[in-house]
Amino acid sequence: MTLALSALEKIDQWIGLGWLSHLNRAFARFLLDQDQQAADAVIWVGALVSHQLDRGEVYLDLEKLCQHPGLTLAIPSDEAWTQEFDYSFKELTLFKKYGLQHWLTALSDSPLVSSGSGDTPLVLDVHRLYLRRFWRYQQTQNLCIQQRLQPIRNDLPEPLRHQLATLFPTSLEKPDWQKIACVLALRSRFTLITGGPGTGKTTTLTKLLVLLIQLHEHETASSKPLNILLSAPTGKAAARVSESIARAIDNLDIPEHIKLYIPRKASTLHRLLGSRHDSRRFIHHRNNPIVADIVIVDEASMVDLEMMASLLDALPSGAQLILLGDKDQLASVEAGSVLGDLCQGAEQAAYDDETLSWIRRYAGELPNESPKTGSKINQQTIMLRYSHRFNQHSGIGHLSRAVNEGDATQAQNILNDTARFPDLLPEPKADYVRLRDSPQPQVAGQLLKKLVTITTGTNDQGQPNPRQGYGYYRDIILLNRPTNHAHYNAWAKQVLNAFDAFQVLCAVRRGDWGAEGLNQQIENCLFPKQSQSLWYEGRPVMITRNDYNLGLMNGDIGIALKESGGKLRVAFPNDDPLAEGKIRWISPMRLPDVETAFAITVHKSQGSEFNHVALVLPENKSPVITRELIYTGITRAKQNFTLLESSPGVFKQAILATCK
């Protein structure tokens, strides 16, 4: 099989159109260097595998490529190609013209491709084409999880049944999915708990740990406590789960010695595995495993395939792994949507006879007790469904569900129903009404300016105002500066808390409506005199690279403030509960890579929550603006959400698009 032009010539054409990168071409060139007789089809598809990695996909699905090439590769639609580039349309139809079998035959005949044996750079697994490194990660993940799925108990002791009844009294939620999650987690060494915001994942985890500790005490004569490690993908997510666990423990009526065994401090996965400077490898691996009985990973939707494979490879064979996260959120920035893939079928509660029998014995009845055909992973997967945060009156709750279901019409109706859902109302209403007949970019720009400059810290009842803007934290800096050195830590903490109440999120990095453009606009609005300098008092910055010497993780946010001596330092919250004042003052010159954080991408916001979120969508539609991105942005908001659409139709198009 040959193509009209050589594969490299075609790749160059696609690079010129912005559809492939020079890195994709470099990999294609590498393949050609390995086999100078390689068919153009192999070189071409190799470049597309590299392209998929750039998009966060660990393989190229050849079957989907032949059926829907534009959708599979996230490049212009079939119609756009026919209208604008005739030769590109021919290249598109090429995938359909030859069909799946022709592509599979070309790959099967190539010495560059194998089904897994040897050291070929490409691996063909049925109709999925992988780079070998990622195929190995996939195999490691699959094997290690399968080894942990086998039930390790046939019965639970009577004291544990009593504890289950104590921890889960009569619930209004039928069935009690939190109780079911705990019951299933007691059966094997792998558990996956998924659910939207406010469904009680952390509460469920805390109760589960109480049960596991008591079960350990009953099953072993040893007085040695379980070694439980709590982790999350980023420093921000680790800090948040630490706070949530501490609150949940304090709210439980359990013996004090059990409370002492439950970890209150989470670490990042990099720290857990022991990251090595300038290396992809970790200190802990199969031959030097982590010392742990139970490992918990919160915000697992942010974990990429390479990291998950590294974690599983480093777990002792007898250790239990518990994953928690929202399967409908954005996947990791790196390649691999691990949680979403593992949670396939979670909505159906696809439990077989054996699993249903276990649930009936210890958790009660399910609404539909007919056994279903589910995978082995389905038997240890629980989806929490009842949101304790968003009730029937919550616009955020209704909107996130409509977006998640792909119902663009319903989502738009919810946004428009400001009388019923005031938590979605643009701020302030009078300005919105006055501007609504103006060009949409002007409306979005004016509303954004109003939002970020709001200075009100409390409402009429003296309670914290969920619609605080950045003007509030700026006023604390300018008007509340302490005169006593001893009060500077408390002041810095007040500034950080005020800033953290509101956040501008965007879908993309570049452009006027991306993170870079919006940060410049907001800087000019809030600090017009100081913003010409890189560092000025009030500048919020986000760490973009882990620095273990300073104890700063990717995603941590600090604010530049003048300390009592007048020197500019960056104040960061201190996660160490023993640290006085819980503030770290660090010179800007010592910081690793940072970027201004008035506006951050939705990807960067994962693992965080804010009282009020303003989600800004760009003027141009983009394949990266998907349903998952919109859902993730909305669910970062706890009390208020505002959508700023700089161009009509982008919101609707995003809801109809999915990266799954």
N, C-alpha and C positions, 0 to 999 in steps of 0.2 A: 504494500500500500504506500503510495507516495502522495505528496501534496503539491499543488501547482507551484508554489515557491518553497524554498528550503525552510525548515522549522525556524532557524535563527532569523531569517529575513522576516518571517511572519511575527516572531516575537518582537523584533525591532519596530514593526508597524504598530503593534499593540502598546509598546512602551511609548511611542509617539502620541497615542490616543489617551495615555494615562491609565490603561487597563492592566498593564503588567509593570513590574519594576526591574531595575538593572540587576537586583539580587536574583530575581527569577531567571533572568538571562544567564547570569553567572553559573547557576546550578545546571541549566541546560547545556552550557558550554562544558561544564565538568563531566556531564554524562557523555558528551561527544568525545571528549578526551579519553574516557575510559573505553569507549568502543567506537572507533571511527567509522565502522560499518553500520552503526545503529540506524534503524528506520526513523524517518522524520516523525512518524506518529509517536514513537517512544520519547524522543527529545521534546516534542511539543507538549505531551501530557506530563512529562517531568516538570516542565516550567509551570504548568497549571497546579501540580501538587505543591510546589513552592509558593505559588500565589495563594492557595488555600490556607497555608500556614500563616501567611501575612494577615489573613482574615480571622485567624483563631480556630481554623478547622484542621484537625490532625490527619485527615485523609481526603482524597478526591473520590467521590462516589461516581463511578463511571456510568452507572445506570441512570442516575439523575442528570448527569451531564448530557447524555444523549436525548433525554426527554425535555429538559428545561435548562439549556446551557446558560442563558442569561441570568436566570434566578440562582442557579447553582454557583456561578462564579461571582454573583453580585456586581454585574456590570450592565451597561444599558440593555434595555429590553429588545426583543426581536424587532419590534416596530421601529425603534430608534435607529437600529442598525440599517434597516432597509431604506429609511428615509435619508440618512446622512452619509453612509459609507457602503457603497455597493459591494466593494471587495470584502469588507468585513462581514457583510451578510452571507457571502459565500463561505467564509470561514465558519460562521455560526452554523449554517446548514450542513457543513461537513460532518459535525458530530452526529447529526440525525441521519445523514445520507448513508454513512457506513454502518451505523448501528452498533449496538453494544458488543456483539460477537466479534466483529472485525477488530475493535480496539483490544478486546481481550486476547485475540489470537496474536496480534502484533506484540503485545506485552509478554505473552507466554513464550514466544519464540526468541525473546531477547535475553542475552547473557547478563544484562543489567537488572533483570527482574527475577525474583524467585517467590515461592510461596512461604518463605520464612527460613529455609535452610541456607547455609553459606553466609557470605558477607556482601551480597549484592546491595547497591545503594537504594533500590526500590523493592518493596514487598507488595505482592498482589494477594489480598485476602478476599476470595470470592470476587466481588466487583468493587472492592475498596482498595485504592492504591495509596500506600504509605511511604514516607521516608523511613528507612530502617530504624533509625533511633526512636521514632514515635511508635512504630509497630512494637518495638521492645517494651516501651512504656505501657502500651495497651495490654500486652501479654502479661506483664508484671502485675498490673492492676487486676486484670481478670482472674489470674491464678490466685493471688493473695486474698481476694475477697471470697472466691469460691471456697477456699480452705476454711474460712471462718463462718460460713453459712450453716454448716451442719449443726443441728441441735446438740447441746452438751448436757442438758438436763431433761429428765422425763417427768419430774415432779418438783413442786416447790414446798418447802417445809411449812408447817402450820403457823409458826410465828410470823413468817413473811406474809401469809394470807391475812393475818390480823393487821399487820402494818399497812398492807394495801388498803384495807378498809378504813384505816385511820387517816391515811394520806389522801384518799379519794372518797370522801363521804358522798351522800346522794347528790348527784350532779344534775343541773337543769339541761345540760348538754347530753343528748342521747343519739348515738352511743358516746361514751366518754373516751374520746380518742387519746387524751393524755394518759389515761389509765391503760388503754390498749398498748400504747407506745412502751410504757414501762414493762408490761407483762411480756411483750414480744422481746424486749431487750434482755430480759432475764433468761432467755432460751438459748441464745447463741453468742458468738464473739463478734458479731457485726450487726449494727443497727443504724438505720437511716431514718431520721425524723425531719420531715419537711412541713412547711406551712407558711402562710403569709404573715405580715407584721401583726403583732398583738395576739397571735394564736396560742401563745404560752409555751414556746419551745424551751426557753430558759427555765421556766417553772417546772416543766416536765423533766428536764435534765436534772434539776436539783433533787426532785423527789426520787428519780431513778437512782441517783448516787446514794441516797439514804438506803434504798432497798439493796443495792449492790454491796454496800458496807455491811449491812446486817446479814445478808446472805453469806458473805465471806466469813463473818464471825461464827455463823452457824455451821458452815461446812468445814472449817479448819480449826484445829486445836491451837494453832499458832496465834500469839498475841501481836504479831507483826501486822501493822495496818496495810491496807491496799495502797500501792503507789499510783496515784491518779494524776495525770498530766492534762492540763487544760490549755488549749491553743486556739489560735485564729490566724488567718493569712496575713493580716497587717497589724501594725501597732495600734491604730485607731480601733479596729475591730476587737483586738485583745483587751484594750482598756474598757470598751463598752461591755463585753461579756463579763469582765471582772466585776464591774459595778452591778450588773444585773444579778449575777450569782450571789454577791454579798447581800443584796436586798432580799432575794428569795430565801436565803438561809435564815436571815433574821425573822422572816415571817412564818417560819415553820416551827411547830411545837415538837421538837425532837430532842433526844438526850444531847447534852453538851459535848460529850466525847465524840459523837458522830459529827457534830458541826465542825469540830477541829480537824477531822479527816478530809472534809470537802475542800478542795482548793478554791481560794478566793482570788488568786492571781494567775492570769493567763499569759502565756508567752506567744511570740510569733512562731510560725512553723520553721522559719529559718533558724531562729535561736534554738528551738526544740531539736532540730536535726544537726545543729552545729555547722553553720555555713563557713566555707573557706574563702578567704580573700582571693578575688580574681579566678574563681573556679566554679564550675557547675556542680561539683561533687560536694558531699557533706561528710562530716566526721562520723556520723552514724549511718550504718548501712547493714547489709545482710551479715557481714562478718564482725560487725561491731554494733549490735543493736541497741536501741534505746532501753534504758532500765525503766520498765513501766508495766503495770498490770492493766490499766485502763488508760486509753488516750482518747481525748474528746477534741473534735475540731468544729468550732462554731463558724458561721458564715462560709460554709463549705462551697457555696456557689462560686466563690472567688478563687477556688483552688484549681489550678490548671493540671493537665494530665501528667506533665513531668514531675511536678511537686507531689501529686498524689502517689505516683509510682515510687518516688523516693521515700515517702512516708511509709508506705506499705512494705517496702523492701527493708526498712529499718525496724519494723515492729517485731518483737519476740513472738514466736509461734503461739504462745499462750495468752497473749495480750488481747484485750477487747477493744474494738474501735467503734466509736459512736460519732456519727456525722450529723450535724444540724445545719439547716439552711432553707432558703426559699427557692424552690426549683424554678420558679417563674422569673426570677431576677436575671439580670445580665450574667453571662458566664465570665470567666476570667479574661483579663486582657490578653494573657498568653494563650497558647493553643490548647483547646480541649474544653468542652462543656461537660465536665465530669458529673456534677450533681444532676443536671438535667437529663443526661443519658441514663444514669443509675435509677432515676425516679420514673422512668417510663412505665405507665400503668398505675401510678400511685393513686390517681383519682378513683379508679375502679375498685380499690381494695381487693385485688385479685388473689385472695387467700384460698389455699386448697383445704381439703378435709382435715389434714393433720393440724394445720395452723388454726383453722376455725375451732377445732376441738380444744386446743390450748387456750384460745381466747375465751371460750365459753366457761372453762373451768375457773379461770382466775379474773376475768374482767366483765363477764356478763354476755349479753346477747348483742349481735349485730343486726342492723335493720334488714339486711338481705343476707341470709345465711346459706344461700346456695353456693357451693364451692365453684371457684372460677379457675380458668387456666392461666396461671401466672408464673413468672419465672421464679427461680430460687431467691433472687434478690427481692422480688415482690413480697416474699414471705417475711422479710425482715425490714420492710419499708412501711412507715406510717405517715399519713398525711393529716395534720391537724387542720380543722376546718372552721372552727368557731373563733371569730376575732373578738377579744375582750377590749380592744382599743377602739375599734370603729363599729359603732352601733348602727341601728337602722336609720338614724338621722344624720349620719356622717357622710358628707359629700365625698371626702377622700376615700372612704370605704367603697361607696357605690361606684365612683369613678375608676378606682383601681380594678374592681371586678369587671366592669364593662370593657376596659382596655385589655385585661387578661383574656377575656373571652373573644376578643377581636371584633366587638360590636361598636363600630365607629359612630353609627347613628345615635345609639344610646349614650355613648360617652359624650358626644356633643350636646345632646339634650340635657344631660346632667350638668355640664358646665354652664349652660344657659339658664338653668333653673336656680337663679341666685336667691330667690325668696325661700325656697326649700332648703338650700345648701349654702348658707352664708359663709361657711369655711372655705368655699371656692371663689368667693367674690373678689374681683380685682380691687385693689386698694389705691386710692379711695374711690367710692362709687361715683361721686359727682364728676370727677375728672374723666372717668371712663365714659360716662354718658356724653360729656361735652366733646370728647375726642373720637367717638365711635364712627363718625362719618368721615374722618380724616384718613389719608392713606395708611395702610396697616403698619408699615415700618415706623411711621411717625407716632401712631398710637402706642406701639410696643415701647418705643424709646421714651416717650413721655411718662408712661406708667412705670417703667423701670426706674427712671429718675425719682419719681414720687416714692416708690417702694424703698429704695436704698437710703433715702434721706430722712425717713420717718425717725423721729427722736423719742417718741413716747415709750417710756419704760413700763408704765402701769396703766391699767384701765381706770374707769370711774370708781370702781370698788377697791382700788388699791392693790389689785392682783396683777401679777406679771402679764403684760400685754403680749399675746402670741404673735401679733403683727409688728413686732419690733423690726426696725430697719437698721442698717449700718450706722445711721445717724445717732442711734442710742449709744453704741459702744464708743463712737467718736466723742460724744458729749462727756462720757465718763472720763475719757483720757484728758480732755481739755478743762473740764470744770471740777472734777472730783480728785484731782491730784493731791495726795496726802502731803502734809507738812512735816510729819514725823517719820523718820526712817523705819521704824518698827511696823508701820502700816502699809509699806509698799507691796508686800506679798499679797495681802488681802485686796489691795487695789488692783493688782495685776490679775488676780483670780476673778475679780468682778468684771474687768475688761474682757477677759477670755470668755466668761459665761455669757456676757451680753452679745459678743460677736457670734457665739455659737448658736444663738437663738434663731438666727435668720441666715439663709444661704441661697445664693444665686447658682443654679445648676444649668449647664448647657450641654448640648448634644455633641458638639464638635469642638476642636481646639482652635482652628484657624478661622479667619474671616471676622467681619464686624460683629457677627452674632455668635462667634465662638469664644472660648475662654480667653484667648489673647486679646481680642478686640474689646470684649466686655470689661476685662480688668482695666484696660486703659481708660475706657469711658468712666468707670466707677471711680477710679483714682482721681481723674480730673474733676469729677463732681464733688467728691468728699474732701480731697486734699489738693486743691488747685495750685497752691504755692509750693508744696513740698514734693509733689509727684514727679517733678522733673529730675529728682535725684533717685538713685536706685534704692537707697535706704533712707527712710524718714519715719518719725514716730507715728505709729498707727498702722504701718504696713503689715498686713497679715500674710504669712508665708506658709506654704506647705512643703514638707520634706519629700523629695522625690527619689531618694536613695538611702537605704539603711546605713546608719552609722552606729555600730555597736559600742564604740568607745564613748560616744556621747549619750548613748541610750536613746537615740532618736530613730524612729522607724518610718518607712515610706507611708505617707498619708498623715503624719502628725502635723498639726497646725499650731503655730506660735504667732505672737504679735510683737513687733518692734516697739519698745517703750524705753523712756529714759529712766534709769534707776535713780536712787536717791543721790548719787554723786554726780548726776547729769550726763553720764555716758549712755550711749544707745546700746541696749541689749535686746535680745529676743526672748520673750517670756513664754515658756512652755509649761503646761500642766505636768506635775510630777506624779507618776503612777505609783510611786513607792509610798505605801500607807504610813511608813514611819518618818517620811520626810516632812519637816516642819513647813507649814504653809503650802506644801504641794506645788511649788513653783520652781522652775529651773531658769536661771538667767544666763544666757549664752551669747558670747560676742558674735555678731554677724559674720566675722571673718573666719570663725571656726566651723561654720555650718557646712554640711555637704550640699549637694544640689538642691536648690529651692526654687519655687515659683510663687508669684503673687496669687492670693487665694480669695479675693472678693468673689470671683466666679471660678468654679471648678467643673470639670466634666462629670457627668453622671457616673462614669466608671470610677472616678476618684472618690465619689461620695459613698460607695458601697461600704457597709459596716458602720455608717453614721446615721444619726437622726437629728432633725432640727424642728423647732416649733413651727417655723414657717419656711416653706420652700417656694422659690420662684423659678419655674422651669422655662428657659428661653429656647425657642426653636429657631433655626436659621431660615433664611429666605429660600434656599434651594433644597429640594428633596435630595436625599442621600440614602444609599443602601445601608449605612450604619445606623440610621434613625429607625429603629424597629420597635415593635410592640414591647419587647423586653426592656428596651431602654426607657420608654415612656413609663411603663409600670414601675421600674426601679426608681425613676425620678419622683413619681407621685408618692411612693411608699417611703421615701425618706422624710416626708412631712408627718408630724405628729398632730398638729392642731390646725394649720392653715396651708392651703396650696393655691398658687396662682400660676396660670399658664399665660405666657407671653409669646404669641405667635406672630413673627415678623412678616409672614407671608401666608395667605390663606391656602388651606389644603395640605400643609405639611403634617399637621396633627392627624388628620384622617388617614393620610397615606401611611404614616408610621404605624398606626393601629392595625392596618390591613397587612403590614409586612411583618414577618417573623424570621428570626435567625435560626429557628429550630428546623 
